[in-house]
Amino acid sequence: MDFEAGRCALCKKTATNPQTLPCGCTFCLYPCLLPDDASTDTVTCPFCFIETSTMLLEPGIPEPLQFIQNTRDEEAEVRVRVETKLSELRSQLDILDTLTSDLLILRTKQVSLKENLKQEVNSASEELLQQAVRSLGTTKNTGNATVSMINMFANTVKQQVRKLSEERSSILERAKHLDSENDIDKLVSFKEEITNVRANMEFAFVEVLDEDDDSWIYGVEVRSEIFEHVST
């Protein structure tokens, strides 16, 4: 019997109703072991010449072939399980590759967003710093210009006040010797002139110092000094 091919040892064909003898050989029951019309109770192996009772015949393929068949079935089952497991692992590997790719993209975007945010913060900070410097420079220049203008104006006003004071002293001196109505009219006119000058100086100070608090404080001190001098 060819165990690998499962053929009958006598007819060399696939065994039909195979029967295994105690010697281990397997043959077709009919007609290789027994004629179709045989009524004998014993069979003889054509190779081993061992006579065996038909009661001792074992139907089916021999144990070696059965073992091979069982082994092949088990291998097939194992192969199916392994292929199924491999398929699952491939699917999980594909998912892992996809997740890894997505994670790499997200990390790249995170780094890019972080750099962009850092650049925006630095740019905004630099811009605010430059604006602050420009504002300080403008304020300083404006303050210096305002103080210079106030000093110039104060000097002019002081000169006018000095001149008016001299004229007032002269009129007051002459007023001691008033002899006519014309002299009185001159004194009244001079008083009105002093009042107008005082009002004009007040308006000028308000107009110049209206928008600058520091200059206003300085201007009030100068103005108070001048008007105190005028009132005396």
Backbone bond lengths (Angstrom), bond angles and torsions (degrees), N, CA, C in turn:
res aa  C-N    CA-C-N  psi(-1)  N-CA   C-N-CA  omega(-1)  CA-C   N-CA-C  phi
1 M - - - 1.469 - - 1.516 110.07 -
2 D 1.340 118.73 129.38 1.458 123.87 175.54 1.524 107.53 -84.38
3 F 1.336 115.22 102.30 1.459 118.68 -174.26 1.521 112.22 -65.34
4 E 1.332 116.06 -34.43 1.454 118.63 -176.41 1.520 110.41 -69.64
5 A 1.331 116.25 -41.10 1.465 119.30 -176.88 1.510 112.64 -90.86
6 G 1.353 117.84 -16.43 1.460 120.45 -178.95 1.526 112.72 71.06
7 R 1.314 115.05 32.75 1.459 119.41 -178.08 1.537 110.60 -98.85
8 C 1.308 114.34 156.09 1.468 120.65 174.66 1.524 109.17 -69.42
9 A 1.339 116.02 135.58 1.466 120.05 -177.60 1.524 112.30 -67.78
10 L 1.333 117.24 -18.69 1.459 119.60 -176.76 1.525 112.18 -96.61
11 C 1.321 117.13 -52.89 1.477 120.30 -177.79 1.525 113.34 -90.64
12 K 1.315 116.52 -8.10 1.470 122.23 178.46 1.535 112.83 62.24
13 K 1.309 116.26 20.13 1.453 120.71 177.64 1.529 108.62 -110.21
14 T 1.299 113.97 169.86 1.458 117.16 176.29 1.513 108.50 -60.09
15 A 1.316 115.61 128.66 1.465 119.91 -173.83 1.516 111.28 -63.12
16 T 1.358 115.69 131.98 1.451 122.50 175.87 1.515 108.08 -103.09
17 N 1.299 116.97 125.18 1.464 121.27 -174.15 1.521 109.27 47.17
18 P 1.327 116.87 60.83 1.463 120.22 -173.64 1.531 111.91 -63.75
19 Q 1.342 113.72 143.12 1.460 121.50 178.46 1.523 107.71 -130.71
20 T 1.333 115.72 132.19 1.453 120.98 -178.14 1.529 108.86 -103.41
21 L 1.323 115.46 130.45 1.458 121.85 178.59 1.522 109.84 -89.31
22 P 1.336 117.92 163.01 1.471 120.31 178.16 1.513 112.84 -58.24
23 C 1.345 117.10 -25.94 1.462 118.64 178.62 1.516 112.48 -73.40
24 G 1.332 116.99 -11.12 1.453 121.04 177.87 1.505 113.85 102.42
25 C 1.319 117.48 -7.35 1.463 119.89 179.83 1.517 109.90 -83.22
26 T 1.327 115.04 147.29 1.458 121.48 -178.93 1.520 108.20 -123.55
27 F 1.340 113.70 135.50 1.464 119.51 -178.82 1.517 108.14 -136.89
28 C 1.335 113.11 167.49 1.458 118.87 169.37 1.534 107.21 -70.06
29 L 1.339 115.89 136.48 1.464 117.91 -179.24 1.520 110.99 -64.08
30 Y 1.342 113.81 -44.05 1.460 118.88 176.96 1.509 107.92 -126.82
31 P 1.295 121.47 133.26 1.472 126.90 -0.49 1.515 113.25 -101.05
32 C 1.385 117.02 10.71 1.468 118.70 -172.06 1.533 111.48 -70.91
33 L 1.345 117.53 -40.59 1.461 119.60 178.86 1.529 111.92 -91.75
34 L 1.314 114.83 -43.44 1.465 119.12 -176.38 1.520 109.37 -131.13
35 P 1.328 117.44 138.40 1.457 119.39 172.09 1.528 109.41 -64.99
36 D 1.311 115.44 158.18 1.468 119.14 -176.21 1.529 111.30 -60.79
37 D 1.332 117.15 -31.83 1.468 120.19 -177.60 1.520 112.46 -105.59
38 A 1.317 116.95 18.44 1.464 119.77 -176.22 1.514 110.17 -72.51
39 S 1.318 114.53 146.01 1.463 120.14 177.83 1.521 111.75 -124.63
40 T 1.354 116.78 16.05 1.453 121.64 -178.56 1.515 110.36 -75.31
41 D 1.329 114.22 157.18 1.463 120.27 179.37 1.519 111.66 -102.34
42 T 1.325 117.45 0.84 1.458 120.84 -179.40 1.519 109.81 -132.72
43 V 1.349 113.08 156.16 1.466 120.68 176.22 1.514 107.57 -131.57
44 T 1.347 115.52 155.18 1.458 120.18 -179.38 1.518 109.05 -125.34
45 C 1.356 116.39 133.09 1.477 120.74 178.14 1.516 107.79 -69.24
46 P 1.338 118.71 124.56 1.462 120.44 -178.85 1.523 113.12 -68.12
47 F 1.324 118.06 -12.25 1.465 120.69 -179.74 1.533 111.35 -104.85
48 C 1.319 115.24 -43.07 1.463 118.35 -177.49 1.542 111.84 -92.89
49 F 1.333 116.65 -17.51 1.466 123.27 -178.66 1.522 111.32 59.58
50 I 1.301 115.26 32.90 1.460 120.35 177.26 1.510 107.37 -97.99
51 E 1.307 115.02 126.66 1.461 120.80 -179.90 1.520 108.60 -87.81
52 T 1.315 113.43 134.30 1.470 119.03 -175.26 1.511 108.53 -136.05
53 S 1.316 116.23 139.73 1.450 121.00 176.32 1.519 109.37 -69.05
54 T 1.318 114.20 143.12 1.471 118.71 178.17 1.526 111.65 -62.62
55 M 1.318 116.05 -18.83 1.456 120.06 178.74 1.536 111.57 -72.10
56 L 1.345 115.40 -20.19 1.468 119.42 -178.60 1.529 112.83 -95.99
57 L 1.301 115.90 0.81 1.476 118.62 178.98 1.540 109.64 -69.35
58 E 1.311 115.95 142.87 1.477 122.15 178.43 1.517 108.65 -114.63
59 P 1.326 116.00 112.93 1.464 118.15 179.55 1.533 110.15 -65.11
60 G 1.313 115.09 153.50 1.465 120.47 175.99 1.500 112.62 101.80
61 I 1.309 114.76 -178.48 1.457 121.22 -177.66 1.510 109.51 -80.35
62 P 1.306 119.78 157.70 1.456 121.45 -179.74 1.527 111.89 -67.47
63 E 1.328 115.06 161.91 1.466 120.24 -176.68 1.522 113.35 -57.57
64 P 1.352 118.18 -42.24 1.471 116.22 178.58 1.515 113.01 -59.21
65 L 1.328 116.00 -42.72 1.463 118.49 179.04 1.524 111.19 -69.25
66 Q 1.350 114.87 -38.09 1.468 118.37 176.92 1.525 110.80 -62.50
67 F 1.334 115.94 -39.93 1.465 120.13 178.01 1.520 110.73 -62.28
68 I 1.347 113.95 -43.11 1.468 117.65 179.00 1.520 110.37 -62.47
69 Q 1.339 115.67 -42.90 1.462 119.24 -179.54 1.526 110.74 -63.48
70 N 1.339 115.26 -44.45 1.468 118.45 178.86 1.525 111.08 -63.07
71 T 1.340 114.01 -40.37 1.462 118.10 178.86 1.516 110.87 -62.40
72 R 1.328 115.73 -42.20 1.467 119.30 178.90 1.527 110.76 -63.96
73 D 1.331 116.37 -39.67 1.467 118.92 178.21 1.533 110.88 -63.27
74 E 1.335 114.72 -43.43 1.463 118.15 178.56 1.523 110.85 -64.71
75 E 1.342 116.08 -40.87 1.459 119.26 177.62 1.523 110.96 -61.76
76 A 1.334 115.20 -39.57 1.466 118.49 178.88 1.526 110.64 -63.61
77 E 1.341 116.26 -42.29 1.458 119.42 178.59 1.527 111.05 -64.37
78 V 1.338 114.62 -43.59 1.467 118.36 178.64 1.517 110.36 -62.89
79 R 1.342 116.01 -41.15 1.458 120.00 179.86 1.526 110.77 -62.23
80 V 1.342 115.24 -41.62 1.465 118.88 178.58 1.526 110.48 -63.04
81 R 1.343 116.09 -44.27 1.469 118.98 179.70 1.525 111.32 -63.93
82 V 1.349 115.20 -41.94 1.462 119.11 -179.89 1.522 110.83 -65.07
83 E 1.347 116.39 -44.41 1.461 119.55 179.62 1.525 110.92 -63.74
84 T 1.342 115.84 -38.87 1.472 118.82 177.53 1.527 110.86 -63.57
85 K 1.344 115.23 -44.15 1.464 119.38 179.24 1.524 110.79 -64.21
86 L 1.351 116.16 -41.20 1.462 119.52 178.33 1.522 110.96 -62.69
87 S 1.329 115.67 -40.01 1.466 118.88 178.35 1.523 110.92 -62.38
88 E 1.349 115.62 -42.23 1.469 118.91 177.79 1.525 110.81 -63.87
89 L 1.337 115.74 -42.04 1.465 119.18 179.60 1.522 111.22 -64.66
90 R 1.355 116.80 -39.08 1.467 119.28 177.35 1.521 110.87 -62.57
91 S 1.344 115.75 -41.52 1.466 119.15 178.38 1.525 110.86 -62.54
92 Q 1.342 115.78 -44.48 1.464 119.09 178.46 1.523 111.58 -64.92
93 L 1.346 115.83 -36.10 1.459 119.49 177.93 1.527 110.98 -65.71
94 D 1.339 116.46 -40.39 1.469 119.79 176.75 1.525 110.60 -61.96
95 I 1.345 115.70 -42.74 1.469 119.29 178.51 1.524 110.43 -63.23
96 L 1.341 115.91 -41.68 1.463 119.91 179.02 1.524 111.22 -63.49
97 D 1.338 116.90 -40.90 1.467 120.13 177.48 1.525 110.90 -62.19
98 T 1.346 115.65 -42.26 1.467 119.49 179.16 1.525 110.97 -63.26
99 L 1.348 116.10 -45.76 1.467 119.77 179.50 1.524 111.49 -63.66
100 T 1.346 115.79 -39.09 1.467 119.24 178.63 1.518 110.99 -63.86
101 S 1.337 115.64 -42.24 1.469 119.74 178.62 1.523 111.12 -63.59
102 D 1.352 116.10 -44.27 1.471 119.64 178.62 1.526 110.89 -62.96
103 L 1.336 116.12 -40.94 1.465 119.83 179.50 1.519 110.96 -63.87
104 L 1.329 116.71 -39.98 1.462 120.32 178.49 1.524 110.79 -63.49
105 I 1.332 116.03 -41.21 1.468 119.83 178.37 1.529 110.26 -63.62
106 L 1.346 116.56 -44.16 1.465 120.11 -179.65 1.525 111.61 -63.79
107 R 1.329 116.42 -40.81 1.463 119.01 179.47 1.520 110.85 -66.83
108 T 1.344 116.07 -37.47 1.464 119.23 176.90 1.524 110.39 -63.57
109 K 1.345 116.51 -44.29 1.458 120.13 178.51 1.525 110.51 -63.92
110 Q 1.347 116.80 -38.68 1.465 119.95 179.86 1.521 111.06 -62.23
111 V 1.334 115.66 -44.42 1.469 119.53 178.62 1.517 110.14 -63.27
112 S 1.353 116.31 -41.82 1.463 120.02 -179.64 1.524 111.14 -64.26
113 L 1.342 116.47 -44.67 1.464 120.00 178.86 1.525 111.00 -63.78
114 K 1.317 116.58 -38.48 1.467 120.04 179.02 1.518 110.79 -63.25
115 E 1.328 116.87 -43.57 1.459 120.39 179.32 1.526 110.66 -65.54
116 N 1.356 116.25 -42.82 1.467 119.42 179.14 1.524 110.93 -61.95
117 L 1.339 116.27 -43.16 1.466 119.88 179.32 1.521 110.77 -63.52
118 K 1.318 116.49 -40.93 1.463 120.42 178.81 1.518 110.53 -62.61
119 Q 1.340 117.12 -43.39 1.458 120.53 179.06 1.527 111.26 -64.59
120 E 1.345 116.55 -40.94 1.465 119.70 179.44 1.526 111.07 -64.07
121 V 1.344 116.14 -42.00 1.474 119.42 179.42 1.522 110.67 -64.02
122 N 1.335 116.30 -44.74 1.466 119.74 179.08 1.521 111.19 -63.07
123 S 1.347 115.64 -41.57 1.460 119.65 -179.85 1.526 110.99 -64.69
124 A 1.363 115.69 -44.33 1.465 119.11 179.29 1.527 111.24 -63.96
125 S 1.336 116.62 -41.02 1.469 119.90 179.04 1.520 111.12 -63.42
126 E 1.331 116.32 -42.78 1.462 120.33 179.30 1.523 110.89 -64.14
127 E 1.334 115.93 -41.20 1.462 119.57 -180.00 1.528 111.12 -64.90
128 L 1.355 116.41 -43.42 1.468 119.62 178.04 1.524 111.29 -62.63
129 L 1.327 116.13 -38.76 1.462 119.73 178.93 1.523 110.89 -64.32
130 Q 1.334 116.45 -43.77 1.462 120.00 179.14 1.527 111.13 -64.27
131 Q 1.350 115.98 -40.66 1.462 118.99 177.92 1.525 110.97 -62.84
132 A 1.342 115.83 -40.65 1.465 118.95 179.15 1.522 111.27 -63.70
133 V 1.349 115.98 -41.34 1.467 119.63 178.85 1.519 110.59 -63.97
134 R 1.344 115.94 -44.45 1.473 119.18 179.07 1.522 111.11 -62.85
135 S 1.357 115.91 -40.83 1.465 119.05 -179.80 1.521 111.17 -64.38
136 L 1.333 116.23 -42.28 1.462 119.33 177.99 1.518 111.46 -62.87
137 G 1.348 115.79 -41.19 1.464 119.30 178.74 1.508 111.61 -63.83
138 T 1.349 116.16 -42.66 1.470 120.11 179.65 1.520 110.90 -64.27
139 T 1.360 115.12 -43.70 1.467 119.01 179.87 1.524 111.27 -62.65
140 K 1.327 115.56 -41.99 1.467 119.58 -179.80 1.516 110.81 -64.11
141 N 1.350 116.04 -45.10 1.467 119.41 -179.85 1.520 111.36 -63.71
142 T 1.364 114.73 -41.74 1.467 118.53 179.69 1.522 110.63 -63.98
143 G 1.350 115.45 -43.45 1.461 118.72 179.60 1.517 112.14 -63.32
144 N 1.341 116.66 -42.09 1.468 119.73 179.13 1.522 111.09 -63.19
145 A 1.357 115.08 -42.61 1.470 118.77 -179.75 1.523 110.56 -64.41
146 T 1.358 115.54 -40.70 1.471 118.73 -179.02 1.528 111.04 -65.87
147 V 1.321 116.91 -43.19 1.468 120.49 179.08 1.519 110.95 -63.13
148 S 1.342 116.65 -40.82 1.472 119.86 178.40 1.517 110.72 -62.86
149 M 1.343 115.49 -42.19 1.460 119.10 179.77 1.525 110.70 -64.78
150 I 1.352 116.45 -39.56 1.468 119.36 179.61 1.524 110.80 -65.23
151 N 1.325 116.69 -41.73 1.470 119.69 179.05 1.525 111.04 -61.11
152 M 1.356 115.30 -43.31 1.468 119.16 179.18 1.527 110.35 -63.19
153 F 1.349 114.51 -44.65 1.457 118.58 -179.33 1.532 111.03 -64.36
154 A 1.340 116.02 -40.46 1.466 119.48 -179.43 1.523 111.53 -63.72
155 N 1.321 116.70 -40.16 1.468 119.75 178.38 1.522 111.13 -62.93
156 T 1.366 114.79 -42.11 1.474 118.40 179.29 1.520 110.76 -63.21
157 V 1.346 114.82 -44.42 1.464 118.28 -178.73 1.527 111.10 -64.98
158 K 1.325 116.21 -39.32 1.468 119.41 179.12 1.528 110.90 -61.57
159 Q 1.340 115.99 -39.90 1.468 119.11 177.69 1.524 110.71 -62.86
160 Q 1.358 115.75 -43.39 1.468 118.76 179.52 1.526 110.65 -64.99
161 V 1.345 115.46 -41.07 1.470 118.44 -179.89 1.522 111.12 -64.39
162 R 1.323 115.51 -39.11 1.463 119.46 178.98 1.532 110.36 -62.14
163 K 1.343 114.66 -42.69 1.459 118.98 179.80 1.520 110.75 -64.70
164 L 1.354 116.02 -44.37 1.463 119.40 179.71 1.528 111.41 -65.02
165 S 1.318 115.89 -36.34 1.468 118.96 179.18 1.520 111.13 -64.33
166 E 1.332 114.57 -39.79 1.465 117.86 178.48 1.527 110.27 -64.77
167 E 1.349 116.47 -42.64 1.472 118.83 178.95 1.520 110.90 -65.11
168 R 1.363 115.37 -38.51 1.462 117.74 179.87 1.533 111.23 -63.81
169 S 1.310 115.24 -42.76 1.476 118.85 178.94 1.526 110.87 -60.50
170 S 1.335 114.45 -39.32 1.468 118.03 179.34 1.516 111.28 -65.05
171 I 1.350 115.61 -42.97 1.472 118.64 -178.67 1.524 110.53 -67.69
172 L 1.339 115.92 -41.09 1.459 118.07 179.47 1.533 111.58 -62.81
173 E 1.314 114.58 -35.27 1.463 118.45 178.17 1.516 110.17 -66.01
174 R 1.354 115.10 -41.67 1.463 118.12 -179.64 1.523 111.45 -74.21
175 A 1.372 115.16 -23.50 1.468 117.93 -178.82 1.522 112.33 -68.09
176 K 1.322 115.20 -20.13 1.461 118.35 178.34 1.531 111.40 -67.05
177 H 1.324 116.34 -21.85 1.462 120.52 -176.12 1.528 110.15 -120.07
178 L 1.358 116.32 41.46 1.467 119.83 -179.52 1.531 109.10 -65.60
179 D 1.337 114.32 127.40 1.450 119.50 177.97 1.514 111.97 -120.98
180 S 1.293 116.12 -12.38 1.468 117.10 -175.35 1.527 109.95 -141.33
181 E 1.297 113.36 166.16 1.476 120.42 179.18 1.513 111.22 -68.86
182 N 1.362 117.37 -28.23 1.474 120.57 179.80 1.522 111.33 -62.92
183 D 1.330 116.67 -40.14 1.464 119.23 178.87 1.527 111.29 -63.13
184 I 1.338 116.04 -38.41 1.476 119.32 177.55 1.518 110.48 -64.70
185 D 1.320 115.33 -40.68 1.478 118.78 178.31 1.526 110.87 -62.24
186 K 1.336 116.33 -38.06 1.469 119.02 178.40 1.528 111.33 -63.65
187 L 1.351 115.23 -40.94 1.457 118.88 179.75 1.531 111.18 -63.76
188 V 1.339 116.59 -42.73 1.481 120.97 178.01 1.518 110.61 -62.85
189 S 1.335 115.57 -42.60 1.469 120.29 179.15 1.524 111.46 -62.16
190 F 1.324 115.63 -40.57 1.460 119.47 179.82 1.545 111.07 -65.76
191 K 1.346 115.87 -40.36 1.463 119.30 177.30 1.528 111.00 -61.24
192 E 1.341 116.01 -41.54 1.469 119.38 178.17 1.526 111.09 -64.60
193 E 1.345 114.80 -38.13 1.464 118.79 179.33 1.528 110.66 -64.39
194 I 1.330 115.66 -41.86 1.465 119.06 178.39 1.534 110.60 -62.66
195 T 1.347 116.24 -40.94 1.475 120.34 178.82 1.521 111.37 -61.80
196 N 1.349 116.68 -42.93 1.473 120.80 179.60 1.531 111.62 -64.80
197 V 1.322 115.70 -42.16 1.471 119.29 179.13 1.521 110.08 -62.92
198 R 1.329 114.33 -42.17 1.473 118.68 179.33 1.526 110.72 -60.88
199 A 1.360 117.54 -43.69 1.471 121.49 179.20 1.520 111.09 -64.64
200 N 1.333 116.42 -41.60 1.470 120.13 179.29 1.529 111.49 -63.12
201 M 1.338 116.27 -40.62 1.464 119.35 178.78 1.530 110.57 -65.45
202 E 1.347 116.33 -39.24 1.471 120.11 178.69 1.527 110.80 -61.43
203 F 1.333 116.97 -45.35 1.461 121.77 179.60 1.524 111.17 -63.63
204 A 1.318 116.32 -40.89 1.468 120.57 -179.15 1.519 110.82 -64.18
205 F 1.334 116.31 -41.76 1.461 118.95 178.94 1.522 110.98 -63.96
206 V 1.327 118.26 -43.31 1.465 121.34 -179.91 1.517 110.70 -63.02
207 E 1.337 117.24 -41.65 1.467 121.57 -177.85 1.524 111.22 -66.20
208 V 1.313 118.12 -39.65 1.465 121.66 -176.51 1.520 110.80 -75.68
209 L 1.340 117.14 -37.78 1.459 120.26 -169.27 1.518 113.51 -102.68
210 D 1.325 117.96 13.99 1.457 120.68 -170.82 1.527 113.06 -68.00
211 E 1.352 119.72 -32.15 1.461 122.39 -169.75 1.514 113.80 -108.64
212 D 1.290 121.19 5.48 1.466 121.88 -176.34 1.518 108.94 -130.71
213 D 1.334 118.07 110.60 1.461 121.83 -174.79 1.521 112.11 -64.09
214 D 1.346 117.36 -46.79 1.466 120.00 -178.69 1.526 110.91 -63.69
215 S 1.329 116.10 -43.66 1.464 119.47 178.86 1.518 110.71 -65.86
216 W 1.344 116.14 -33.70 1.467 119.61 178.92 1.524 110.44 -62.68
217 I 1.312 117.29 -42.94 1.469 119.50 178.90 1.523 110.84 -61.68
218 Y 1.345 114.89 -44.48 1.460 118.60 179.22 1.523 110.29 -64.58
219 G 1.338 116.21 -40.42 1.469 120.71 -179.24 1.505 112.32 -65.39
220 V 1.325 116.79 -37.02 1.464 119.61 178.49 1.517 110.38 -63.15
221 E 1.321 117.30 -39.29 1.460 120.02 178.93 1.528 110.80 -63.77
222 V 1.360 116.06 -45.09 1.466 119.22 179.43 1.515 110.54 -65.38
223 R 1.347 115.50 -44.58 1.464 119.69 -178.57 1.529 110.94 -62.22
224 S 1.318 117.13 -42.31 1.462 119.46 179.55 1.514 110.88 -62.24
225 E 1.332 115.44 -39.50 1.466 119.35 179.06 1.524 110.76 -63.04
226 I 1.351 116.26 -42.79 1.472 120.00 -177.31 1.518 110.94 -68.63
227 F 1.350 117.29 -47.72 1.467 119.59 -176.46 1.524 111.86 -69.00
228 E 1.309 116.55 -28.18 1.460 118.64 174.07 1.518 109.88 -65.33
229 H 1.340 114.53 -37.38 1.454 118.92 178.82 1.527 110.75 -69.66
230 V 1.350 116.58 -36.72 1.470 120.15 -179.53 1.516 110.77 -68.62
231 S 1.334 116.68 -36.12 1.461 119.68 -173.81 1.513 112.66 -74.90
232 T 1.313 116.72 -18.25 1.461 118.83 -176.92 1.512 111.15 -77.46
